[in-house]
Amino acid sequence: MIEEIINEQREYFSSGKTLDVKTRLWYLKKLKQSIKANENEIFAALEADLDKSPSETYMVEIGMVLEDLSHIIKHLKKWAKPKRKRTPLAQFPAKSFILPSPYGNTLVIAPWNYPFLLSMQPVIGSFAAGNTVILKPSRASAATSAIMRKIIESTLPQGLCTVLYGDNCEPDVNERILEYKFDYIFFTGGAEVGRKVYTAASKTLTPVTLELGGKSPVIVDDTAKIDLAARRIVFGKLLNAGQTCIAPDYVIAHKSVADKLVACIKNYIAKTYPDALNCEYFGKIISARHYERVKNLISGNVVFGGGFDDEKRKIEPTVIYPATLEDNAMQEEIFGPVLPVLTYSTENEMLGIIAQHPTPLALYLFTTKKKNEKRILNKVLFGGGCVNDTIMHIATSNMPFGGVGASGTGKYHGRASFETFSHSKSILKKSNLIDLPVRYAPYSKFKDKLIRFFMK
């Protein structure tokens, strides 16, 4: 089955049907209409999979996909045009340009935590660049996978885009999919599976984008506006019940403000999610395995929350303070509603805590001092982040999003998505009217002087 789909897509790509930009735009507009028409079914699917409320679903799933679609539709013609570049005088007469070209048959492997957003955004970017796409969504978010297949099958030809889910998906697809040759692979998920994807791709030298995760720190210095910082930390941490790759994983607060910060965090959790285990807009943990894993991370000085409901797979927003590097929650990426708060006295101490973990996908800094901001943003290596906020750097099509080092490789969103799924061909078009003899043998002192004149 998989091989048949891949062969069908290769034939579709070879036919040249994906190359026409007007056709791409027509399908992108049609896809946008289909998403809007199926909005209620997407709401229902994400409620079934993750207990997401319609408000949260639109804000962090549907709305962000529609924004990215609108941005790409608006700019695609410009992005797809050849881009003129300056030609060295030594090449006269000639012109130079870069031609964006699709790779061919691409594979998008998507996660369960934002199953609609993190599937559709790379699919849209790949298709906009002129590729065919096979989407492998997560089995854990079954309802969302089903509605995405319905939307895509009703909008795009199978030769152009196929969702591997249901009756067209073999039981061992997760193990087998990487045995096949693709022209580009885009993976979002955990580091362990990311390494397997990278290893498989290396065997055929297939280019890869990896969007992974890690322990993303929040730094709160002694000049921060504490009440506002607490509110924004709570928002970012508890969105999707903490199951966000760029969620604030832990807080490092200056000792002089830590007590006040924790008090404000507790206050905002209580206000935002009263009776969280029964709160209709506070989500559940995706599966029993992840639920047990997150429960086991609750240890140490729990000063808020800590409760759970096994039947609903819900865990109360939990604050650990003062946390230590030895706590369970500091041993791995949390990916749940548990927030350790550590303290620091000096900048070196704070940087040392961050350095004990792999390169984070995000970093959040709360400060009112520009010197602190500049120094820390330059000293710490991370994928992206915010100053005086959390999460929101992802909510724009005008900036690329991606990790670095252990948190991933490659970027996407907006133009970056188009560029990720495009190969930039560098072209020199030489005139046939004049052929300067200086580059041809036999060489002479006069030719050497001319070459040195032009190339310096």
C-alpha positions as a printed NumPy array, in Angstrom:
array([[  0.   ,   0.   ,   0.   ],
       [  2.688,   2.532,   0.982],
       [  4.786,   1.702,  -2.06 ],
       [  1.76 ,   2.155,  -4.35 ],
       [  1.057,   5.609,  -2.871],
       [  4.695,   6.67 ,  -3.207],
       [  4.818,   5.5  ,  -6.84 ],
       [  1.575,   7.319,  -7.605],
       [  2.976,  10.525,  -6.121],
       [  6.244,  10.166,  -8.028],
       [  4.275,   9.853, -11.264],
       [  2.191,  12.884, -10.317],
       [  5.297,  14.95 ,  -9.617],
       [  7.027,  13.764, -12.801],
       [  4.006,  14.918, -14.802],
       [  4.846,  18.516, -13.873],
       [  1.387,  19.184, -12.415],
       [  2.823,  20.639,  -9.19 ],
       [  4.993,  23.234, -10.933],
       [  2.325,  25.735, -11.954],
       [  2.027,  28.364,  -9.214],
       [ -1.54 ,  29.286, -10.178],
       [ -2.603,  25.674,  -9.678],
       [ -0.907,  25.57 ,  -6.293],
       [ -2.743,  28.729,  -5.262],
       [ -6.072,  27.338,  -6.432],
       [ -5.628,  24.246,  -4.258],
       [ -4.408,  26.288,  -1.279],
       [ -7.537,  28.471,  -1.453],
       [ -9.699,  25.372,  -1.777],
       [ -7.986,  23.863,   1.27 ],
       [ -8.64 ,  27.01 ,   3.27 ],
       [-12.337,  26.862,   2.374],
       [-12.513,  23.198,   3.378],
       [-10.928,  23.866,   6.79 ],
       [-13.469,  26.593,   7.477],
       [-16.339,  24.38 ,   6.324],
       [-15.231,  21.578,   8.665],
       [-14.5  ,  23.778,  11.677],
       [-17.069,  22.129,  13.955],
       [-15.763,  18.654,  13.121],
       [-12.225,  19.802,  13.964],
       [-13.5  ,  21.152,  17.293],
       [-15.121,  17.788,  18.044],
       [-12.014,  15.839,  17.045],
       [ -9.674,  17.806,  19.285],
       [-12.101,  17.589,  22.172],
       [-12.155,  13.81 ,  21.742],
       [ -8.37 ,  13.517,  21.501],
       [ -7.18 ,  16.069,  24.058],
       [-10.233,  17.643,  25.723],
       [ -9.381,  20.928,  24.04 ],
       [-12.064,  23.587,  24.246],
       [-13.29 ,  25.227,  21.01 ],
       [-11.66 ,  28.513,  22.073],
       [ -8.24 ,  26.935,  22.58 ],
       [ -8.614,  24.82 ,  19.441],
       [ -9.292,  27.84 ,  17.264],
       [ -6.568,  29.97 ,  18.882],
       [ -3.71 ,  27.456,  18.714],
       [ -4.742,  25.054,  15.948],
       [ -7.273,  26.216,  13.335],
       [ -6.569,  29.951,  13.521],
       [ -2.818,  29.558,  13.19 ],
       [ -3.217,  27.243,  10.19 ],
       [ -5.583,  29.711,   8.499],
       [ -3.17 ,  32.591,   9.207],
       [ -0.284,  30.678,   7.653],
       [ -2.435,  29.736,   4.66 ],
       [ -3.472,  33.358,   4.13 ],
       [  0.134,  34.542,   4.388],
       [  1.389,  31.957,   1.894],
       [ -1.474,  32.594,  -0.542],
       [ -0.69 ,  36.327,  -0.446],
       [  3.043,  35.991,  -1.071],
       [  3.535,  32.724,  -2.997],
       [  3.79 ,  34.273,  -6.467],
       [  6.58 ,  36.564,  -5.291],
       [  8.462,  33.785,  -3.466],
       [  8.306,  31.433,  -6.446],
       [  9.813,  33.929,  -8.91 ],
       [ 13.505,  33.687,  -9.849],
       [ 15.507,  36.138,  -7.753],
       [ 18.112,  38.209,  -9.563],
       [ 21.568,  38.381,  -8.008],
       [ 24.544,  40.587,  -8.768],
       [ 26.901,  39.086, -11.348],
       [ 30.682,  39.648, -10.971],
       [ 32.225,  41.863, -13.64 ],
       [ 34.504,  38.985, -14.62 ],
       [ 31.422,  37.087, -15.884],
       [ 30.285,  39.901, -18.214],
       [ 28.006,  39.688, -20.105],
       [ 25.726,  37.453, -18.011],
       [ 22.975,  37.483, -15.45 ],
       [ 22.647,  35.469, -12.239],
       [ 19.521,  34.28 , -10.516],
       [ 18.25 ,  31.818,  -7.897],
       [ 15.412,  29.542,  -8.943],
       [ 13.326,  27.951,  -6.133],
       [ 12.539,  24.363,  -7.11 ],
       [ 10.577,  21.613,  -5.346],
       [ 12.377,  18.54 ,  -4.054],
       [  9.763,  16.048,  -5.218],
       [  8.064,  13.499,  -2.966],
       [  8.044,  14.623,   0.681],
       [  7.096,  12.928,   3.945],
       [  5.613,  14.808,   6.914],
       [  5.541,  12.899,  10.22 ],
       [  3.352,  14.766,  12.708],
       [  2.873,  14.511,  16.512],
       [ -0.228,  14.183,  18.68 ],
       [ -0.01 ,  17.252,  20.914],
       [ -1.121,  19.832,  18.327],
       [ -2.256,  17.292,  15.751],
       [ -4.009,  19.672,  13.375],
       [ -1.548,  22.575,  13.513],
       [  1.654,  20.536,  13.388],
       [  0.357,  18.405,  10.529],
       [ -1.204,  21.047,   8.319],
       [  1.479,  23.749,   8.542],
       [  4.326,  21.652,   7.072],
       [  1.949,  20.015,   4.574],
       [  0.891,  23.458,   3.353],
       [  4.528,  24.602,   3.116],
       [  5.578,  21.526,   1.157],
       [  2.67 ,  21.718,  -1.258],
       [  3.122,  25.487,  -1.718],
       [  6.729,  24.831,  -2.765],
       [  5.509,  22.431,  -5.464],
       [  6.066,  19.043,  -3.847],
       [  3.821,  16.055,  -3.369],
       [  3.202,  15.158,   0.264],
       [  2.538,  12.052,   2.316],
       [  1.284,  12.965,   5.786],
       [  1.769,  10.426,   8.57 ],
       [ -0.232,  11.771,  11.544],
       [ -0.16 ,  10.29 ,  15.011],
       [ -2.329,   7.31 ,  15.925],
       [ -2.713,   8.761,  19.422],
       [ -4.811,  11.659,  18.072],
       [ -7.097,   9.387,  16.049],
       [-10.112,  11.686,  15.719],
       [ -8.021,  14.57 ,  14.395],
       [ -6.179,  12.282,  11.985],
       [ -9.531,  11.145,  10.6  ],
       [-10.888,  14.652,  10.001],
       [ -7.613,  15.747,   8.372],
       [ -7.838,  12.811,   5.975],
       [-11.408,  13.781,   5.124],
       [-10.454,  17.432,   4.491],
       [ -7.424,  16.603,   2.37 ],
       [ -9.108,  13.856,   0.335],
       [-12.019,  16.166,  -0.461],
       [ -9.652,  18.945,  -1.539],
       [ -6.453,  17.562,  -3.06 ],
       [ -5.759,  14.717,  -5.522],
       [ -4.227,  11.626,  -3.889],
       [ -1.233,  11.923,  -6.194],
       [ -0.615,  15.336,  -4.672],
       [ -1.282,  14.672,  -0.97 ],
       [ -2.196,  11.521,   0.938],
       [ -2.907,  11.043,   4.632],
       [ -1.76 ,   7.655,   5.907],
       [ -4.535,   6.84 ,   8.325],
       [ -7.258,   4.214,   8.5  ],
       [ -7.816,   1.762,   5.671],
       [ -4.871,   3.037,   3.588],
       [ -2.443,   2.639,   6.486],
       [ -0.703,  -0.648,   7.207],
       [ -0.476,  -1.752,  10.887],
       [  3.324,  -1.476,  10.91 ],
       [  3.45 ,   1.844,   9.04 ],
       [  5.438,   3.575,  11.808],
       [  8.246,   1.055,  11.423],
       [  8.085,   0.696,   7.631],
       [  7.604,   4.258,   6.424],
       [ 11.267,   5.176,   6.882],
       [ 12.384,   2.203,   4.772],
       [ 11.226,   4.041,   1.657],
       [ 13.109,   6.728,  -0.224],
       [ 11.717,  10.25 ,  -0.035],
       [ 13.149,  13.481,  -1.379],
       [ 12.57 ,  15.379,   1.878],
       [ 11.441,  14.378,   5.378],
       [  9.869,  16.732,   7.905],
       [  9.523,  15.325,  11.429],
       [  7.98 ,  16.829,  14.551],
       [  8.199,  14.869,  17.787],
       [ 10.543,  13.591,  20.458],
       [ 14.319,  13.415,  20.253],
       [ 14.437,   9.618,  20.467],
       [ 12.32 ,   9.101,  17.345],
       [ 14.004,  12.119,  15.724],
       [ 17.334,  10.302,  15.908],
       [ 15.78 ,   7.289,  14.167],
       [ 14.431,   9.531,  11.415],
       [ 17.827,  11.192,  10.998],
       [ 19.609,   7.835,  10.886],
       [ 17.202,   6.422,   8.296],
       [ 17.446,   9.553,   6.15 ],
       [ 21.252,   9.49 ,   6.261],
       [ 21.298,   6.147,   4.456],
       [ 19.941,   7.805,   1.314],
       [ 21.292,  11.313,   2.055],
       [ 17.728,  12.618,   2.267],
       [ 17.482,  16.187,   3.62 ],
       [ 15.567,  16.441,   6.893],
       [ 13.924,  19.008,   9.128],
       [ 13.613,  17.945,  12.766],
       [ 11.333,  19.87 ,  15.122],
       [ 12.034,  18.381,  18.535],
       [ 11.797,  19.835,  22.04 ],
       [ 13.727,  19.993,  25.274],
       [ 13.631,  21.7  ,  28.614],
       [ 12.777,  25.309,  27.765],
       [ 13.677,  27.615,  30.677],
       [ 11.982,  30.748,  31.96 ],
       [ 14.327,  33.298,  33.506],
       [ 12.785,  35.859,  35.861],
       [ 15.296,  38.443,  37.023],
       [ 15.036,  40.91 ,  39.903],
       [ 13.734,  43.714,  37.657],
       [ 10.813,  41.792,  36.139],
       [  7.187,  42.819,  36.523],
       [  6.325,  39.825,  38.672],
       [  2.531,  39.782,  38.516],
       [  2.461,  40.012,  34.714],
       [  5.292,  37.482,  34.416],
       [  3.325,  34.999,  36.53 ],
       [  0.19 ,  35.417,  34.422],
       [  2.059,  34.849,  31.167],
       [  4.022,  31.892,  32.562],
       [  0.783,  30.223,  33.652],
       [ -0.74 ,  30.789,  30.215],
       [  2.215,  29.268,  28.385],
       [  2.721,  26.393,  30.8  ],
       [ -0.878,  25.195,  30.99 ],
       [ -1.917,  25.64 ,  27.364],
       [ -2.914,  22.178,  26.131],
       [ -2.343,  20.908,  29.697],
       [  1.374,  21.542,  29.303],
       [  1.69 ,  19.288,  26.256],
       [  3.482,  21.879,  24.152],
       [  7.008,  21.54 ,  22.753],
       [  7.746,  25.195,  23.559],
       [  5.974,  25.257,  26.921],
       [  7.919,  26.821,  29.796],
       [  9.469,  23.658,  31.21 ],
       [ 10.921,  25.164,  34.375],
       [ 11.45 ,  28.589,  35.941],
       [ 14.705,  30.032,  37.261],
       [ 13.806,  33.028,  39.415],
       [ 16.114,  35.446,  41.179],
       [ 16.064,  34.733,  44.908],
       [ 14.845,  38.22 ,  45.715],
       [ 11.603,  37.771,  43.711],
       [ 11.052,  33.985,  43.78 ],
       [  8.607,  33.891,  46.715],
       [  6.449,  36.638,  45.237],
       [  6.542,  35.013,  41.8  ],
       [  5.397,  31.625,  43.128],
       [  2.585,  33.27 ,  45.113],
       [  1.397,  35.046,  41.957],
       [  1.67 ,  31.845,  39.875],
       [ -0.457,  29.98 ,  42.406],
       [ -2.98 ,  32.802,  42.392],
       [ -3.327,  32.834,  38.596],
       [ -3.64 ,  29.057,  38.369],
       [ -6.434,  29.15 ,  40.939],
       [ -8.182,  31.949,  39.022],
       [ -7.702,  30.47 ,  35.569],
       [ -8.358,  26.793,  36.269],
       [-10.573,  26.498,  39.369],
       [-11.232,  22.829,  40.138],
       [ -8.92 ,  21.859,  37.259],
       [ -9.774,  18.16 ,  37.31 ],
       [-13.379,  19.052,  36.457],
       [-12.629,  22.147,  34.371],
       [-14.121,  21.789,  30.882],
       [-11.397,  23.896,  29.257],
       [ -8.425,  22.228,  30.952],
       [ -7.214,  19.342,  28.823],
       [ -6.324,  15.748,  29.542],
       [ -3.083,  13.86 ,  28.992],
       [ -3.138,  12.155,  25.603],
       [ -2.555,   8.539,  26.673],
       [ -2.216,   6.293,  29.703],
       [  1.533,   5.934,  29.108],
       [  2.16 ,   9.682,  29.068],
       [ -0.225,  10.163,  31.989],
       [  1.76 ,   7.76 ,  34.186],
       [  5.034,   9.329,  33.081],
       [  3.926,  12.849,  34.067],
       [  2.484,  11.643,  37.388],
       [  5.88 ,  10.166,  38.238],
       [  7.511,  13.574,  37.725],
       [  5.591,  15.033,  40.668],
       [  8.   ,  14.939,  43.598],
       [  9.874,  17.26 ,  45.948],
       [  8.368,  20.4  ,  47.461],
       [  4.887,  20.483,  45.92 ],
       [  3.354,  23.797,  46.983],
       [  0.33 ,  23.763,  44.705],
       [ -1.743,  21.048,  43.044],
       [ -0.387,  17.545,  42.743],
       [ -3.8  ,  15.901,  42.416],
       [ -4.912,  13.708,  39.529],
       [ -7.841,  11.725,  38.124],
       [ -6.889,   8.361,  36.628],
       [-10.209,   7.875,  34.864],
       [-10.132,  11.245,  33.113],
       [ -6.32 ,  11.203,  32.665],
       [ -6.165,  14.69 ,  34.132],
       [ -3.398,  16.08 ,  36.34 ],
       [ -3.817,  19.245,  38.378],
       [ -1.56 ,  22.188,  37.584],
       [  1.328,  21.506,  39.957],
       [  4.024,  23.852,  41.25 ],
       [  7.241,  22.552,  42.825],
       [  9.14 ,  25.161,  44.881],
       [ 11.918,  25.433,  45.628],
       [ 12.813,  22.796,  43.071],
       [ 16.253,  21.224,  42.749],
       [ 18.189,  19.74 ,  39.863],
       [ 17.732,  16.326,  41.512],
       [ 13.914,  16.439,  41.349],
       [ 12.236,  14.021,  38.938],
       [ 10.763,  16.924,  36.992],
       [ 14.251,  18.222,  36.185],
       [ 15.478,  14.947,  34.68 ],
       [ 13.542,  15.12 ,  31.392],
       [ 11.218,  17.306,  29.341],
       [  7.999,  17.456,  31.368],
       [  5.341,  17.815,  28.655],
       [  2.594,  18.176,  31.225],
       [  1.141,  20.608,  33.796],
       [  4.025,  20.389,  36.284],
       [  6.145,  23.495,  36.896],
       [  9.416,  23.351,  38.878],
       [ 10.658,  26.737,  40.117],
       [ 14.376,  27.016,  40.901],
       [ 16.226,  30.041,  42.235],
       [ 19.51 ,  31.755,  41.467],
       [ 21.679,  34.459,  42.995],
       [ 24.11 ,  35.254,  40.19 ],
       [ 23.887,  35.226,  36.427],
       [ 26.614,  32.59 ,  36.207],
       [ 24.627,  30.343,  38.539],
       [ 21.542,  30.737,  36.351],
       [ 23.48 ,  30.076,  33.136],
       [ 25.019,  27.017,  34.767],
       [ 21.565,  25.552,  35.429],
       [ 20.562,  26.01 ,  31.79 ],
       [ 23.859,  24.535,  30.579],
       [ 23.167,  21.268,  32.411],
       [ 20.439,  20.443,  29.887],
       [ 20.55 ,  20.028,  26.085],
       [ 20.011,  23.091,  23.907],
       [ 16.407,  24.221,  24.481],
       [ 13.828,  24.81 ,  21.772],
       [ 12.671,  28.   ,  23.503],
       [ 13.855,  30.467,  26.129],
       [ 11.747,  33.025,  27.958],
       [ 13.24 ,  36.009,  29.753],
       [ 11.347,  38.377,  32.036],
       [ 13.283,  41.563,  32.663],
       [ 13.002,  45.338,  32.318],
       [ 16.739,  45.85 ,  31.863],
       [ 17.908,  46.032,  28.256],
       [ 21.479,  45.165,  29.301],
       [ 20.272,  41.922,  30.899],
       [ 18.158,  41.153,  27.857],
       [ 20.989,  41.686,  25.392],
       [ 23.532,  39.762,  27.444],
       [ 21.38 ,  36.676,  28.086],
       [ 19.936,  36.449,  24.563],
       [ 23.469,  36.472,  23.2  ],
       [ 24.981,  34.083,  25.768],
       [ 22.404,  31.264,  25.602],
       [ 21.908,  29.114,  22.5  ],
       [ 18.249,  28.251,  21.886],
       [ 15.749,  27.906,  19.041],
       [ 13.598,  30.996,  19.617],
       [ 11.676,  32.648,  22.391],
       [ 10.204,  35.744,  24.002],
       [ 11.184,  38.612,  26.228],
       [  8.462,  39.302,  28.802],
       [  6.118,  36.65 ,  27.388],
       [  5.885,  32.936,  26.659],
       [  4.815,  30.866,  23.641],
       [  3.739,  33.796,  21.453],
       [  6.829,  33.9  ,  19.218],
       [  5.294,  30.944,  17.387],
       [  2.145,  32.892,  16.495],
       [  3.47 ,  34.727,  13.445],
       [  4.06 ,  33.789,   9.829],
       [  6.674,  36.531,   9.49 ],
       [  9.342,  34.788,  11.598],
       [ 10.828,  31.312,  11.127],
       [ 10.33 ,  28.742,  13.851],
       [ 12.693,  25.895,  14.665],
       [ 15.229,  24.411,  17.019],
       [ 18.99 ,  24.218,  17.195],
       [ 21.293,  21.433,  18.31 ],
       [ 19.415,  18.874,  20.401],
       [ 16.118,  20.736,  19.945],
       [ 16.053,  20.322,  16.181],
       [ 17.335,  21.439,  12.832],
       [ 15.63 ,  23.509,  10.154],
       [ 12.928,  26.19 ,  10.176],
       [  9.385,  26.697,   8.956],
       [  6.317,  29.004,   9.074],
       [  5.41 ,  31.411,   6.287],
       [  8.243,  32.057,   3.86 ],
       [ 10.538,  29.78 ,   5.863],
       [  8.194,  26.856,   5.093],
       [  8.402,  27.59 ,   1.379],
       [ 12.188,  27.863,   1.555],
       [ 12.54 ,  24.693,   3.65 ],
       [ 10.702,  22.637,   1.044],
       [ 12.451,  24.318,  -1.917],
       [ 15.887,  23.713,  -3.332],
       [ 17.518,  26.99 ,  -4.403],
       [ 19.124,  26.477,  -7.792],
       [ 21.874,  29.013,  -8.498],
       [ 21.902,  29.818, -12.224],
       [ 24.335,  31.856, -14.332],
       [ 22.951,  32.693, -17.78 ],
       [ 25.776,  33.715, -20.083],
       [ 25.365,  35.775, -23.232],
       [ 26.196,  34.189, -26.593],
       [ 27.111,  37.552, -28.106],
       [ 30.528,  37.992, -26.503],
       [ 33.045,  35.39 , -25.349],
       [ 35.964,  36.963, -23.52 ],
       [ 39.121,  34.899, -24.183],
       [ 40.884,  35.766, -20.928],
       [ 39.795,  32.565, -19.12 ],
       [ 40.949,  30.209, -21.839],
       [ 44.411,  28.634, -22.153],
       [ 47.093,  29.251, -23.165],
       [ 47.654,  31.753, -20.38 ],
       [ 49.974,  34.764, -20.472],
       [ 51.157,  37.609, -18.262],
       [ 48.642,  39.925, -19.938],
       [ 45.789,  37.505, -19.171],
       [ 47.038,  37.17 , -15.587],
       [ 46.862,  40.963, -15.187],
       [ 43.313,  41.044, -16.511],
       [ 42.203,  38.194, -14.223],
       [ 43.753,  39.939, -11.216],
       [ 42.077,  43.206, -12.221],
       [ 38.61 ,  41.659, -12.272],
       [ 39.054,  39.238,  -9.372],
       [ 40.182,  41.095,  -6.275]])
